[in-house]
Amino acid sequence: MDCDSFLKYFTAFTPSLIGVFVAMVAWQQFKLGRDKIRLDLYARRFAVFERTLAFYNALIGGTAESLQSEYFIQLQLDFTKSCKESQFLFELDTGIYQLLEDLQSRAFKITGFKVHGRMVSDHPETLIKMNDAATEAFEYFDTAIKKIEKEITSYLNFRRGLWGFSFFSSLFNGHG
């Protein structure tokens, strides 16, 4: 094979080699983008769970004074934000959004009792009603946190298929 023939073959196959290289780079970019979306969703979903637990822990151990502090108010605002975000981060049939909304409304019964219970101490019937409502809310919190933890576990699996990408994910990864 002379030099002239080699150059002809080289120039004929070079575009094909470049095409294969570009396809490999595009494939890597696709996988990187997919994993970035998964990581972002994981972080946002985990933040919802973290804010829920932080709010719950502050509520349980809170005193009348601490439940009126800037720190608790910020936790409550963060929890409210998580409640609203959850409707976009989790499928509705998991019930996570509804559980968080229920927790938010029941939290007011707990804070109301802890903060204002002293003011109604001379009205035993009202105090007993407030105490019963707060106790029921605490019990609901315990149950709901366990349900949320159970439902959120599958969403905190980094390798879980994404909405709309589950078909492609099963093709490329061999599983959904």
C-alpha positions in Angstrom: 0.0 0.0 0.0 1.5 3.3 -1.0 1.2 6.6 0.7 -1.4 7.9 -1.6 -3.8 4.9 -1.0 -3.3 5.2 2.7 -4.3 8.9 2.6 -7.4 8.0 0.7 -8.4 5.3 3.2 -7.6 7.6 6.1 -9.7 10.5 4.8 -12.5 8.1 4.0 -12.7 6.6 7.6 -11.9 9.8 9.5 -15.4 11.1 9.5 -16.7 7.8 10.7 -14.2 7.7 13.6 -15.1 11.3 14.5 -18.8 10.3 14.4 -18.2 7.4 16.8 -16.3 9.7 19.1 -19.0 12.4 19.0 -21.6 9.7 19.7 -19.6 8.5 22.7 -19.3 12.0 24.1 -23.1 12.6 23.5 -23.9 9.4 25.4 -21.7 10.4 28.3 -23.4 13.8 28.4 -26.8 12.1 28.4 -25.9 9.9 31.3 -24.4 12.9 33.2 -27.5 15.0 32.6 -29.8 12.1 33.8 -27.8 11.6 36.9 -27.7 15.3 37.6 -31.6 15.4 37.5 -31.7 12.4 39.8 -29.3 14.0 42.2 -31.2 17.2 42.2 -34.5 15.4 42.8 -32.9 13.3 45.6 -31.6 16.4 47.3 -35.0 18.2 47.2 -36.9 15.2 48.3 -34.5 14.5 51.2 -34.7 18.2 52.2 -38.5 17.7 52.5 -37.9 14.8 54.9 -35.2 16.6 56.9 -37.4 19.7 57.3 -40.3 17.5 58.4 -38.2 15.8 61.1 -36.6 19.0 62.3 -40.1 20.6 62.7 -41.4 17.5 64.4 -38.5 17.4 66.8 -38.8 21.1 67.7 -42.5 20.7 68.2 -42.2 17.7 70.5 -39.6 19.3 72.7 -40.9 22.8 72.4 -41.9 24.9 75.3 -44.3 27.9 75.1 -41.3 30.2 74.8 -39.3 28.1 72.2 -42.4 27.7 70.0 -42.6 31.5 69.7 -38.9 31.9 68.9 -37.5 33.0 65.6 -35.8 29.6 65.2 -39.1 27.7 65.5 -40.9 30.2 63.3 -38.3 29.6 60.6 -38.6 25.8 61.0 -42.3 26.2 60.6 -41.9 28.3 57.4 -39.4 25.8 56.0 -41.9 23.0 56.8 -44.7 24.9 55.1 -42.5 25.3 52.0 -41.7 21.6 52.1 -45.4 20.8 52.2 -46.1 22.9 49.1 -43.0 21.5 47.3 -44.0 17.9 48.0 -47.0 18.0 45.7 -44.5 18.5 42.8 -41.8 16.1 44.0 -43.9 13.1 44.9 -46.7 11.3 43.0 -50.1 12.1 44.6 -51.0 8.4 45.1 -48.2 8.1 47.7 -50.1 10.3 50.0 -47.0 12.2 51.1 -48.4 15.6 50.2 -51.7 15.0 52.1 -49.9 13.6 55.1 -47.7 16.7 55.3 -50.7 19.0 54.9 -52.4 17.1 57.7 -49.3 17.4 59.9 -49.2 21.1 59.3 -52.8 21.7 60.3 -52.4 19.5 63.4 -49.3 21.2 64.5 -51.4 24.3 65.3 -53.3 22.3 67.9 -50.0 21.3 69.6 -48.5 24.9 69.5 -51.9 26.3 70.5 -52.0 24.1 73.6 -48.4 24.6 74.5 -48.4 28.4 74.0 -52.0 29.3 75.1 -52.8 26.4 77.6 -51.7 28.6 80.5 -54.2 31.3 79.6 -57.1 28.9 79.8 -56.0 27.1 83.0 -58.9 28.6 84.9 -61.3 27.0 82.3 -60.8 23.2 82.9 -63.1 22.1 80.1 -61.3 24.2 77.5 -58.0 23.1 78.8 -59.0 19.4 78.6 -60.3 19.8 75.0 -57.1 21.5 74.0 -55.0 18.8 75.7 -57.0 16.1 74.0 -56.6 17.7 70.6 -52.8 18.2 71.2 -52.5 14.6 72.3 -54.4 13.3 69.3 -52.2 15.5 67.1 -49.0 14.1 68.7 -50.2 10.5 68.1 -51.1 11.4 64.5 -47.6 12.9 64.0 -46.0 9.6 65.1 -48.1 7.6 62.7 -47.7 10.0 59.8 -43.9 10.3 60.2 -43.7 6.5 59.9 -45.9 6.5 56.8 -43.9 9.3 55.2 -40.7 7.5 55.9 -42.0 4.3 54.3 -43.4 6.1 51.2 -40.4 8.4 50.7 -37.8 5.5 50.8 -38.4 4.6 47.2 -37.9 8.2 46.2 -34.6 8.4 48.0 -33.2 5.6 45.8 -30.8 7.4 43.5 -31.1 4.7 40.8 -34.9 4.9 40.7 -36.2 5.6 37.2 -37.4 9.1 36.5 -40.9 10.0 35.3 -40.9 9.9 31.6 -37.4 8.3 31.5 -38.3 4.9 33.0 -38.6 3.4 29.5 -35.2 4.7 28.5 -33.7 3.9 31.8 -34.8 0.3 31.5 -33.3 0.1 28.0 -30.0 1.6 29.0 -29.5 0.3 32.5 -31.2 -3.0 32.1 -33.7 -2.2 34.9 -36.3 0.5 35.7 
